[in-house]
């Protein structure tokens, strides 16, 4: 019985020793996490820039449409006034 208990303790100790984290592995994980965070930050900045550009283009198009409508209205008013 003592031999079985001693064997179990020895196997458990070896198993625990094998699970000990190594600094190199921890560095790889930390570097991977830092790279992922940097990529996400860059992607979020790029998306914000794209959103701002799209919003600006939409506003420019709306302003151009408003200007065209105002010009057409002015032309119609001028034509109406000329026939009076």
Secondary structure, DSSP 8 states (H G I E B T S, - for coil): -HHHHHHHHHHHHHHHHHT---HHHHHHHHHHHHHHHHHHHHHHHHHHHHHHHHHHHHHHHHHHHHHHHHHHHHHHHHHHHHT-
